[in-house]
Amino acid sequence: MSLGKQSPRSGLARALSKRGYCSRTAAAALITAGRVQLNGNITRDPEAPTTPASRIEVDGIAVAAVDFVYLAINKPRGLVTTATDEHDRATVYTCLEGAALPWVSPVGRLDKASEGLLLMSNDTVWAAGITEPVYGLTKTYHVQVSPIPDAARLQAMEAGCVLPDGERLHAVQAALLRHGERNAWLECTLDEGRNRHLRRLCEAFDLEVLRLVRVAIGPLTLGTLAKGAWRHLSAAEVDALRPAAR
């Protein structure tokens, strides 16, 4: 992978994040606490201007650019998609324990009750190309619901609905995969990443979500990756998720 690159000038907190040291929020906290030196001087301004040549130190230790890291994780149900949790719940970082990796951050989110494909990286520009709604990257889910929806209800999910608060939700595709006597598995594709989007859409059509598994992000599929396991993305996979490739 290529080394991290900064734009000609960026704020100090952003520069620390782009050098793969920590998240931008964590960097701002370090800076305001007086633990960061910029070109030999302590600064408490997270927006202090930097260049790629700027010397940045945290607690007296220099922070240089690191290789970008791109990971796919099969997130188990029950983990929250944050670095730390105020309620002391287990996070997705438990999947990376013991791995010799630089700081990485989740690319988008899966709620605690959801599972499946989750990306993590320290390349914030690449991550923004995946999460920003303007790029419209599709995400595919397998959803177990009850009761079994008929074709008309699936078509209605694709047509969309307006919630009482005025928000409009829809699925790009909603198709029946298989069903038993009381519940069914659907394959649903979204081109937005709103909070609990698919769960709220199902609820609007009187469908109870029993399980929700993300199986693909754009052309990248979960495949046979074991639950709780992670792997590095190949260079081709990384490039396929960039906006220019879509």
N, C-alpha and C positions, 0 to 999 in steps of 0.2 A: 504494500500500500504506500501511497505517496505521503510525504510529510504534511502536517497541517499547515495551511496557509492563511495568513491574516490579510484583510484588506489593508491599503496603505496606512489608514489611521483608524483606530477603534478605541472605545473606552476601556479603562483598566479592567473592570469586571468581565467584560466581553473577551478581552485579550486572554485573561486567565482561563476562561472557559474554552476558548478556541485552541489554547495550548494543551488542553486535555487535563488540566489540573483538578477541576471540580466544576460544579454547575455554576451558572451565572449568579444565581441567588446566593449560593454559598460563598462565592468570590466576593460579592458585595458585603456580606457579613464580615469576612476576614479583613476587608479593606477598612470598613468603618471602625473595626476594633483596633486598628493601628498595627496590624501584623504584616502589612505588605509594604515593601519598598519599591519605588519606581526610580530607576537610574540613581540609586543610592540614597534616596530620600523617602521617608515615610509619608504616605499620602492617605487621607481618609475619604477621598472623593472617588467613588466607583466609576465616574465618567471621566476621570483624568485621561487626557489623550495619550495614546501610545502608538508606536509604529512597530513593524516586525523586528526592528533592531533594538527596541527598548529592552533594558535589563530589568527584569522583574524578579523579586525575591519574596518568599513567604517564610517568616520566622528565620530569616537569614540564609535560606537555601534557594539557589537560583532555580527558576522555572523555565525550562526550554520547551520548544514545540516537540510533540511526540507524534509517532505514527498514528494515523487514524485507524480506529478499530470499528468493525461492523459485525454485529452479532445477531443471530436468530435464536430465540428461546421458545420452548414449548411451555408456556406459563401454566402451572397447575392452578386449579380452583383454590381459593382461600388466601392467595397472596395479593397484597396491594401493590400498585405500580408506583411506588415512591421510594426515595432513598431512605427516609426515616418516617416513622408514623407516631403521631402524638398519643395514640392508644396502645402503642407497643405491639402492634400486629406484625406478623411476619411479612416481609417484602420480597419482591422479585430478586433482590440482591442475594437472597439466600441461595439462589440457583448458581451464583457465581463464586461462592465461598471457596477459597483455596486456589482460585485461578490467578495467574500472574498477569493481570490486565491493568491498564491505566483506568482512570475514572471514565465511566460511560453512563449515559442517561437513557431512560426509556424514550423511544420515538413514538409519541402518542401514548394511549393508555388502553388497558383492559380493566374493567372494574373487578372487585374482589371475587365476585361470583362467576366471572367469565374465565375462559381458559383458551389456550391455543397460541397462535403465532404472535410473538411480540419482538420487535426490533429494538436493539440498544446500540448506541454509538457515541463517540465523542466528536463527531463531525456535525456541528450544529447547522451548517449550511445545507448539507445533504438531508438532515433530519427535517428541516423546514420544507424542503421540496416534497416530502412525503406527507407531512401533517397539514400544510396550509390548504384550506378549502379551494383556493383558486386553481390549484393543480388538478383537482378532481380525481385523485388516485383511488381506484376501487378497492374495496376490502370485502372478502367473501366469508360468510359464516355458515356453519351448520347449527341449526337451532331445533331443539326438541320442544314441542309445544303440546298443549292440551286445551280444548279438544282438537280433533282432526279438522283442519280447514278445508272447505270445498274450493273449487276452482274460482268461483266468484269472489271469495274472500281474498284469495291470493292476488287476483287481478286488482282488487280494491287497494291492497297494500302497495302495489306498484303505482296505482294512480295517486295514492297519497291521501292524507287527511290533514285537517287543521285542528290543532289542539285548542282547548278553551282559552289559553293565553295568547293565541294567535300564531303560534309557531306551526309551520308546515313540515310534516315528515313524510317520507316515502322511501320505498326500496327500488333500486334500479331493476332488480329481478327478485321474485319470490316464487320458488318452485318446490313441489312436493318430491322428496327423495324416497321416502318409504313410510309406512305406518303400521301400527298394531291395532289392537281393539280400542284403545283409549287415547293414544297420543301418536304424534307423527314427528318425523324429522324433515325440516325444510332446509333448502339452500337459499340464502338471501345475500344479495350483493348491494352494498351501499357505496355512494360516491362522496359522502360527507362523514365527518367524525364527530357528530354532536354528542353531548353527554347522554349516555344510556340510550342512544338513538334507537337501536333495534328493540330493546326491551320496551321502550315507551310506544313504539310503533305497534308491536304485538299487543300490548295492553289496550291500545286504542281500538283494536279489532277483536277484543275479548278473547285473546289467546294468552294463556299462562305459559311463561318460559320456564322450562324445567332444566335445561342445559343450554349453554351458548358457547360455541367453540369457533374461534377465528381460524380458518384453514388457508387463507391466502391474502397477501397484500400485493396488489397489482399482479405481475407475473410470478411472484415468489410464492411458493406453496409450502405448507408445513411439512408435507411428506411423511417420512417415517421417523422423524425426530422424536425421541422418547419424552414422555412427560417429565418436566423438570430439567431436561438436558438442554445444552446450548451448543452452537457451532459458529465458526467464522463464516461469513459470506464470502463467496468467490468474487474476484474483481469483476467478472461478467455480471454477477447478480447485483453487485453494488451499482454498476453503471446502468443496468436495466431499470433501476428505480429512480434514476435521475429524471427531472422533468424534460430535459432535452431528448431523452430516449423514448418518450411517450407521445 
